[in-house]
Amino acid sequence: MQLTLRSDYALRVLVYLSTHPDRIVTTQEISSAYGISKHHLVRVIQTLAEQQHVKIYPGRSGGVKLAREPHKIRLGDVLQAAEPNLRLVECFDKRTNTCPISSVCALKGILNEGLVAFVNTLNRYTIADVIQSSNQRKLANIFATVTWQTR
């Protein structure tokens, strides 16, 4: 299984914001820190806002900030919000399924069980687990170095 860039970016945004909890951060700053497209981040941040993980502050001096504490943002929830299509195989979607054996095949159930286990495992962890206090300082230092180099 490979997650889309949307999930990757969603998690990265939350990690970045968690290392800068006391201020509003611009999308451009996050884009520069990771070397990724600002255009893609805008959509990801909108999804995170819809899920109430972040709060968007519009305007010239606006940006984005965490809407809740990092220990309340579960990784599996973020993944499910960012990946609206977690179909592992064709038969997961009844509308587009053309597999002739899907009505008698046990594979769909087995794969679905694995998918549920995967999401449940991720939900045992939060963004706070990712940025544990010792890592938070190290991450902030890395981001400061990268941001400084891109100026």
N, CA, C and O of each residue as an XYZ file, in Angstrom:
604
protein
N       0.844     -1.164      0.000
C       0.000      0.000      0.000
C       0.893      1.230      0.000
O       1.913      1.270      0.688
N       0.506      2.218     -0.765
C       1.229      3.477     -0.771
C       0.218      4.593     -0.585
O      -0.781      4.671     -1.300
N       0.486      5.451      0.378
C      -0.393      6.574      0.625
C      -0.090      7.682     -0.376
O       1.011      7.762     -0.919
N      -1.071      8.522     -0.606
C      -0.875      9.628     -1.533
C      -0.072     10.735     -0.866
O       0.117     10.743      0.350
N       0.395     11.669     -1.688
C       1.103     12.833     -1.162
C       0.199     13.638     -0.239
O       0.679     14.304      0.679
N      -1.091     13.580     -0.477
C      -2.048     14.312      0.359
C      -1.920     13.893      1.832
O      -1.901     14.745      2.720
N      -1.832     12.596      2.086
C      -1.661     12.108      3.463
C      -0.298     12.494      4.009
O      -0.179     12.947      5.147
N       0.715     12.314      3.201
C       2.074     12.661      3.594
C       2.138     14.131      3.991
O       2.667     14.471      5.049
N       1.602     14.996      3.143
C       1.626     16.426      3.414
C       0.784     16.786      4.628
O       1.169     17.665      5.399
N      -0.345     16.137      4.814
C      -1.194     16.415      5.977
C      -0.424     16.139      7.264
O      -0.447     16.940      8.199
N       0.244     15.019      7.300
C       1.024     14.681      8.496
C       2.190     15.651      8.679
O       2.491     16.059      9.800
N       2.840     16.014      7.587
C       3.959     16.957      7.677
C       3.503     18.323      8.183
O       4.176     18.940      9.008
N       2.359     18.793      7.687
C       1.822     20.081      8.141
C       1.589     20.050      9.643
O       1.955     20.987     10.353
N       0.982     18.980     10.122
C       0.689     18.874     11.547
C       1.968     18.805     12.384
O       2.033     19.380     13.470
N       2.971     18.112     11.883
C       4.259     18.067     12.591
C       4.864     19.462     12.635
O       5.341     19.903     13.681
N       4.846     20.152     11.510
C       5.419     21.500     11.473
C       4.705     22.432     12.438
O       5.343     23.141     13.217
N       3.385     22.427     12.383
C       2.614     23.304     13.269
C       2.831     22.955     14.734
O       2.810     23.832     15.598
N       3.038     21.689     15.006
C       3.279     21.255     16.387
C       4.618     21.737     16.919
O       4.794     21.890     18.128
N       5.558     21.976     16.018
C       6.860     22.490     16.448
C       6.864     24.013     16.542
O       7.842     24.613     16.987
N       5.766     24.628     16.122
C       5.605     26.086     16.190
C       4.244     26.399     16.826
O       3.410     27.053     16.200
N       4.014     25.943     18.047
C       2.667     26.022     18.629
C       2.221     27.425     19.037
O       1.027     27.657     19.226
N       3.146     28.351     19.174
C       2.795     29.657     19.731
C       2.552     30.742     18.694
O       2.434     31.919     19.035
N       2.478     30.347     17.430
C       2.288     31.389     16.413
C       1.537     30.858     15.199
O       1.439     29.651     14.974
N       1.017     31.791     14.437
C       0.369     31.462     13.166
C       1.473     31.309     12.127
O       2.388     32.129     12.054
N       1.378     30.257     11.330
C       2.410     29.922     10.348
C       1.813     30.059      8.949
O       0.678     29.644      8.711
N       2.571     30.636      8.034
C       2.076     30.782      6.663
C       2.263     29.481      5.886
O       3.138     28.669      6.187
N       1.427     29.317      4.896
C       1.549     28.162      4.007
C       2.891     28.205      3.284
O       3.517     27.169      3.064
N       3.328     29.403      2.918
C       4.615     29.549      2.246
C       5.763     29.066      3.125
O       6.708     28.451      2.631
N       5.685     29.339      4.412
C       6.729     28.902      5.338
C       6.802     27.379      5.391
O       7.889     26.803      5.355
N       5.653     26.737      5.476
C       5.616     25.265      5.509
C       6.138     24.708      4.187
O       6.916     23.755      4.163
N       5.698     25.316      3.099
C       6.143     24.900      1.768
C       7.660     24.993      1.640
O       8.301     24.082      1.116
N       8.220     26.077      2.110
C       9.677     26.266      2.039
C      10.416     25.283      2.944
O      11.462     24.751      2.572
N       9.866     25.049      4.127
C      10.528     24.149      5.081
C      10.656     22.741      4.526
O      11.656     22.064      4.768
N       9.654     22.297      3.785
C       9.662     20.933      3.252
C      10.069     20.863      1.781
O      10.318     19.780      1.251
N      10.134     22.011      1.130
C      10.449     21.999     -0.296
C       9.344     21.366     -1.126
O       9.603     20.621     -2.071
N       8.107     21.678     -0.755
C       6.956     21.106     -1.475
C       6.063     22.227     -1.990
O       6.179     23.376     -1.563
N       5.185     21.883     -2.898
C       4.318     22.848     -3.559
C       3.335     23.519     -2.603
O       2.598     22.854     -1.875
N       3.343     24.850     -2.623
C       2.381     25.606     -1.814
C       0.960     25.319     -2.294
O       0.034     25.237     -1.487
N       0.793     25.168     -3.582
C      -0.525     24.894     -4.163
C      -1.134     23.622     -3.565
O      -2.311     23.607     -3.203
N      -0.335     22.557     -3.461
C      -0.834     21.309     -2.883
C      -1.143     21.478     -1.388
O      -2.110     20.912     -0.879
N      -0.329     22.248     -0.711
C      -0.536     22.457      0.728
C      -1.853     23.156      1.024
O      -2.504     22.858      2.025
N      -2.246     24.078      0.166
C      -3.495     24.805      0.390
C      -4.669     23.835      0.482
O      -5.510     23.956      1.373
N      -4.724     22.888     -0.425
C      -5.806     21.887     -0.387
C      -5.721     21.000      0.849
O      -6.734     20.691      1.476
N      -4.526     20.604      1.185
C      -4.329     19.745      2.359
C      -4.748     20.479      3.624
O      -5.429     19.916      4.481
N      -4.341     21.728      3.735
C      -4.691     22.519      4.913
C      -6.203     22.718      4.995
O      -6.769     22.719      6.088
N      -6.848     22.883      3.868
C      -8.308     23.006      3.858
C      -8.953     21.734      4.415
O      -9.895     21.810      5.205
N      -8.456     20.587      4.011
C      -8.965     19.306      4.533
C      -8.729     19.219      6.041
O      -9.619     18.807      6.785
N      -7.550     19.598      6.489
C      -7.254     19.569      7.919
C      -8.164     20.522      8.702
O      -8.548     20.229      9.834
N      -8.502     21.649      8.101
C      -9.412     22.601      8.739
C     -10.828     22.031      8.816
O     -11.513     22.183      9.828
N     -11.257     21.377      7.742
C     -12.586     20.752      7.740
C     -12.704     19.696      8.835
O     -13.783     19.492      9.392
N     -11.609     19.036      9.140
C     -11.588     18.013     10.191
C     -11.290     18.614     11.571
O     -11.171     17.895     12.563
N     -11.174     19.932     11.610
C     -10.921     20.682     12.849
C      -9.579     20.330     13.509
O      -9.436     20.393     14.730
N      -8.616     19.965     12.683
C      -7.259     19.743     13.181
C      -6.472     21.054     13.202
O      -5.603     21.256     14.050
N      -6.792     21.945     12.251
C      -6.127     23.239     12.186
C      -7.158     24.346     12.050
O      -8.308     24.115     11.678
N      -6.713     25.550     12.361
C      -7.553     26.732     12.166
C      -6.852     27.636     11.170
O      -5.655     27.902     11.284
N      -7.614     28.106     10.188
C      -7.076     28.986      9.159
C      -7.388     30.431      9.528
O      -8.515     30.758      9.901
N      -6.378     31.290      9.419
C      -6.524     32.715      9.664
C      -6.325     33.422      8.318
O      -5.192     33.553      7.857
N      -7.401     33.874      7.691
C      -7.277     34.494      6.367
C      -6.666     35.900      6.429
O      -6.589     36.520      7.489
N      -6.246     36.368      5.285
C      -5.741     37.728      5.172
C      -4.241     37.802      4.975
O      -3.536     36.793      4.988
N      -3.770     39.036      4.790
C      -2.339     39.271      4.525
C      -1.439     38.728      5.622
O      -0.390     38.151      5.336
N      -1.834     38.904      6.855
C      -0.997     38.431      7.960
C      -1.513     37.103      8.502
O      -1.200     36.717      9.628
N      -2.295     36.420      7.699
C      -2.900     35.165      8.121
C      -1.991     33.973      7.951
O      -0.812     34.092      7.615
N      -2.572     32.836      8.191
C      -1.847     31.588      8.085
C      -2.654     30.472      8.712
O      -3.879     30.432      8.595
N      -1.969     29.580      9.368
C      -2.622     28.402      9.934
C      -1.970     28.067     11.274
O      -0.794     28.348     11.507
N      -2.763     27.466     12.132
C      -2.293     27.074     13.456
C      -3.073     25.832     13.874
O      -4.188     25.611     13.402
N      -2.501     25.030     14.746
C      -3.232     23.867     15.254
C      -4.511     24.323     15.938
O      -4.514     25.321     16.659
N      -5.592     23.599     15.714
C      -6.867     23.921     16.343
C      -7.046     23.182     17.661
O      -7.909     23.524     18.470
N      -6.224     22.172     17.862
C      -6.274     21.422     19.119
C      -4.880     20.938     19.481
O      -3.949     21.011     18.679
N      -4.760     20.456     20.676
C      -3.470     19.986     21.167
C      -2.988     18.777     20.361
O      -3.799     17.953     19.938
N      -1.669     18.666     20.146
C      -1.134     17.542     19.372
C      -1.530     16.169     19.922
O      -1.673     15.221     19.149
N      -1.705     16.045     21.222
C      -2.066     14.739     21.794
C      -3.520     14.357     21.509
O      -3.945     13.249     21.836
N      -4.278     15.265     20.904
C      -5.666     14.970     20.548
C      -5.848     14.692     19.057
O      -6.967     14.467     18.596
N      -4.749     14.709     18.307
C      -4.822     14.482     16.854
C      -4.256     13.105     16.554
O      -3.041     12.903     16.547
N      -5.161     12.157     16.305
C      -4.758     10.768     16.066
C      -4.353     10.573     14.595
O      -5.014     11.068     13.681
N      -3.269      9.851     14.399
C      -2.715      9.662     13.059
C      -3.687      8.956     12.108
O      -3.787      9.326     10.938
N      -4.395      7.951     12.601
C      -5.355      7.242     11.755
C      -6.482      8.135     11.288
O      -6.941      8.012     10.152
N      -6.938      9.040     12.154
C      -7.997      9.979     11.772
C      -7.511     10.917     10.675
O      -8.240     11.216      9.729
N      -6.269     11.379     10.811
C      -5.687     12.262      9.795
C      -5.607     11.520      8.461
O      -5.972     12.058      7.415
N      -5.134     10.303      8.513
C      -5.006      9.496      7.304
C      -6.365      9.311      6.627
O      -6.482      9.497      5.416
N      -7.375      8.953      7.387
C      -8.696      8.731      6.803
C      -9.279     10.005      6.203
O      -9.976      9.945      5.190
N      -9.006     11.151      6.812
C      -9.497     12.412      6.271
C      -8.756     12.786      4.984
O      -9.350     13.306      4.040
N      -7.459     12.512      4.965
C      -6.646     12.874      3.807
C      -6.773     11.875      2.659
O      -6.550     12.228      1.501
N      -7.126     10.646      2.973
C      -7.256      9.586      1.963
C      -8.726      9.178      1.846
O      -9.131      8.168      2.421
N      -9.512      9.937      1.122
C     -10.931      9.589      1.025
C     -11.171      8.253      0.311
O     -12.252      7.672      0.410
N     -10.164      7.784     -0.400
C     -10.297      6.546     -1.145
C      -9.244      5.550     -0.659
O      -8.129      5.506     -1.180
N      -9.603      4.769      0.322
C      -8.676      3.760      0.836
C      -8.989      2.380      0.259
O      -8.880      1.365      0.947
N      -9.372      2.364     -0.996
C      -9.623      1.078     -1.650
C      -8.286      0.406     -1.912
O      -7.418      0.962     -2.585
N      -8.134     -0.765     -1.387
C      -6.893     -1.496     -1.624
C      -6.950     -2.262     -2.938
O      -5.938     -2.437     -3.616
N      -8.135     -2.710     -3.280
C      -8.326     -3.453     -4.527
C      -9.632     -3.005     -5.165
O     -10.463     -2.361     -4.524
N      -9.797     -3.349     -6.415
C     -10.943     -2.923     -7.213
C     -12.284     -3.264     -6.567
O     -13.217     -2.463     -6.620
N     -12.386     -4.429     -5.968
C     -13.685     -4.872     -5.444
C     -14.159     -4.094     -4.221
O     -15.286     -4.294     -3.767
N     -13.319     -3.208     -3.678
C     -13.749     -2.368     -2.554
C     -14.798     -1.341     -3.011
O     -15.530     -0.800     -2.182
N     -14.875     -1.073     -4.303
C     -15.831     -0.105     -4.841
C     -16.847     -0.826     -5.721
O     -16.543     -1.222     -6.846
N     -18.051     -0.990     -5.195
C     -19.096     -1.735     -5.915
C     -19.427     -1.104     -7.265
O     -19.769     -1.810     -8.214
N     -19.326      0.226     -7.355
C     -19.686      0.918     -8.601
C     -18.730      0.600     -9.752
O     -19.159      0.512    -10.903
N     -17.460      0.431     -9.458
C     -16.479      0.225    -10.531
C     -15.905     -1.189    -10.562
O     -15.045     -1.491    -11.389
N     -16.365     -2.037     -9.688
C     -15.833     -3.394     -9.612
C     -16.208     -4.203    -10.853
O     -17.379     -4.279    -11.227
N     -15.208     -4.801    -11.481
C     -15.457     -5.684    -12.626
C     -14.907     -7.085    -12.387
O     -14.914     -7.920    -13.291
N     -14.437     -7.339    -11.185
C     -13.855     -8.646    -10.882
C     -14.947     -9.717    -10.894
O     -15.921     -9.608    -10.149
N     -14.803    -10.732    -11.714
C     -15.861    -11.743    -11.839
C     -15.987    -12.686    -10.639
O     -16.986    -13.395    -10.520
N     -14.997    -12.704     -9.755
C     -15.078    -13.637     -8.622
C     -15.381    -12.937     -7.294
O     -15.375    -13.576     -6.241
N     -15.642    -11.646     -7.339
C     -15.791    -10.892     -6.090
C     -16.938    -11.395     -5.212
O     -16.885    -11.243     -3.991
N     -17.956    -11.981     -5.799
C     -19.092    -12.446     -4.988
C     -18.753    -13.679     -4.147
O     -19.447    -13.978     -3.175
N     -17.697    -14.387     -4.517
C     -17.331    -15.597     -3.770
C     -15.911    -15.549     -3.203
O     -15.470    -16.499     -2.556
N     -15.211    -14.473     -3.435
C     -13.805    -14.358     -3.019
C     -13.701    -13.817     -1.590
O     -14.394    -12.867     -1.224
N     -12.852    -14.417     -0.813
C     -12.646    -13.990      0.578
C     -11.569    -12.915      0.706
O     -11.366    -12.367      1.789
N     -10.891    -12.616     -0.374
C      -9.783    -11.670     -0.311
C     -10.224    -10.280      0.161
O      -9.522     -9.643      0.946
N     -11.370     -9.813     -0.307
C     -11.846     -8.482      0.077
C     -11.964     -8.372      1.599
O     -11.510     -7.387      2.181
N     -12.553     -9.345      2.233
C     -12.714     -9.332      3.683
C     -11.390     -9.348      4.414
O     -11.209     -8.654      5.414
N     -10.467    -10.145      3.909
C      -9.141    -10.240      4.534
C      -8.398     -8.911      4.401
O      -7.810     -8.422      5.366
N      -8.429     -8.337      3.210
C      -7.758     -7.049      3.000
C      -8.405     -5.941      3.818
O      -7.716     -5.074      4.356
N      -9.716     -5.972      3.909
C     -10.405     -4.968      4.711
C     -10.011     -5.094      6.190
O      -9.826     -4.089      6.875
N      -9.889     -6.316      6.666
C      -9.454     -6.541      8.048
C      -8.063     -5.942      8.269
O      -7.802     -5.322      9.300
N      -7.185     -6.133      7.301
C      -5.844     -5.558      7.395
C      -5.877     -4.038      7.384
O      -5.133     -3.394      8.123
N      -6.736     -3.461      6.549
C      -6.874     -2.011      6.478
C      -7.378     -1.442      7.808
O      -6.859     -0.440      8.300
N      -8.379     -2.083      8.375
C      -8.918     -1.650      9.673
C      -7.832     -1.739     10.745
O      -7.699     -0.836     11.571
N      -7.063     -2.816     10.732
C      -5.978     -2.975     11.711
C      -4.930     -1.875     11.529
O      -4.407     -1.345     12.510
N      -4.626     -1.538     10.287
C      -3.658     -0.493      9.983
C      -4.120      0.852     10.560
O      -3.354      1.532     11.242
N      -5.357      1.225     10.286
C      -5.897      2.491     10.783
C      -5.980      2.472     12.308
O      -5.655      3.464     12.960
N      -6.410      1.357     12.871
C      -6.477      1.256     14.334
C      -5.094      1.386     14.977
O      -4.956      2.011     16.028
N      -4.085      0.806     14.356
C      -2.721      0.937     14.867
C      -2.282      2.394     14.821
O      -1.726      2.905     15.793
N      -2.524      3.057     13.717
C      -2.165      4.473     13.620
C      -2.905      5.301     14.661
O      -2.353      6.260     15.200
N      -4.139      4.939     14.943
C      -4.921      5.698     15.921
C      -4.462      5.489     17.365
O      -4.944      6.168     18.272
N      -3.554      4.576     17.579
C      -2.949      4.439     18.909
C      -1.899      5.532     19.143
O      -1.401      5.699     20.256
N      -1.577      6.265     18.089
C      -0.557      7.305     18.150
C      -1.144      8.650     17.751
O      -2.106      8.731     16.988
N      -0.541      9.695     18.285
C      -0.965     11.055     17.974
C       0.219     11.848     17.432
O       1.354     11.372     17.413
N      -0.074     13.056     16.999
C       0.999     13.946     16.554
C       1.979     14.197     17.705
O       3.177     14.364     17.473
N       1.482     14.223     18.922
C       2.364     14.411     20.083
C       3.398     13.290     20.177
O       4.540     13.530     20.568
N       3.004     12.073     19.821
C       3.954     10.959     19.831
C       5.055     11.171     18.793
O       6.203     10.781     19.002
N       4.691     11.787     17.684
C       5.654     12.018     16.606
C       6.684     13.068     17.001
O       7.858     12.962     16.647
N       6.240     14.077     17.735
C       7.140     15.191     18.057
C       7.623     15.179     19.498
O       8.067     16.213     19.997
N       7.552     14.069     20.166
C       7.964     13.991     21.574
C       8.915     15.116     21.933
O       9.682     15.572     21.086
N       8.876     15.564     23.161
C       9.575     16.783     23.582
C      11.029     16.869     23.117
O      11.471     17.939     22.699
N      11.771     15.783     23.178
C      13.166     15.853     22.722
C      13.240     16.034     21.212
O      14.101     16.759     20.713
N      12.346     15.381     20.485
C      12.327     15.529     19.028
C      11.809     16.895     18.607
O      12.210     17.409     17.563
N      10.929     17.492     19.398
C      10.355     18.781     19.030
C      11.447     19.828     18.854
O      11.419     20.592     17.889
N      12.399     19.873     19.764
C      13.508     20.828     19.644
C      14.352     20.525     18.410
O      14.736     21.435     17.674
N      14.633     19.265     18.190
C      15.442     18.882     17.029
C      14.721     19.234     15.730
O      15.333     19.755     14.798
N      13.421     18.951     15.671
C      12.631     19.289     14.485
C      12.623     20.798     14.260
O      12.817     21.265     13.137
N      12.400     21.555     15.324
C      12.381     23.018     15.208
C      13.723     23.529     14.683
O      13.756     24.443     13.858
N      14.825     22.949     15.154
C      16.152     23.361     14.673
C      16.332     23.040     13.196
O      16.880     23.849     12.448
N      15.878     21.877     12.777
C      15.963     21.504     11.358
C      15.138     22.467     10.523
O      15.605     22.963      9.498
N      13.906     22.736     10.961
C      13.047     23.655     10.213
C      13.670     25.043     10.149
O      13.601     25.699      9.110
N      14.276     25.503     11.237
C      14.900     26.820     11.248
C      16.046     26.871     10.242
O      16.207     27.863      9.531
N      16.833     25.812     10.180
C      17.949     25.750      9.229
C      17.450     25.751      7.798
O      17.974     26.481      6.957
N      16.444     24.941      7.514
C      15.909     24.844      6.154
C      15.271     26.170      5.757
O      15.483     26.642      4.640
N      14.499     26.776      6.646
C      13.845     28.048      6.346
C      14.872     29.120      6.110
O      14.708     29.930      5.197
N      15.937     29.158      6.903
C      16.984     30.151      6.745
C      17.675     29.975      5.383
O      17.976     30.964      4.714
N      17.926     28.737      4.974
C      18.623     28.475      3.708
C      17.782     28.852      2.502
O      18.334     29.146      1.442
N      16.446     28.851      2.636
C      15.593     29.161      1.492
C      15.339     30.647      1.347
O      14.702     31.066      0.381
N      15.822     31.457      2.282
C      15.593     32.920      2.197
C      16.591     33.578      1.299
O      16.547     34.794      1.114
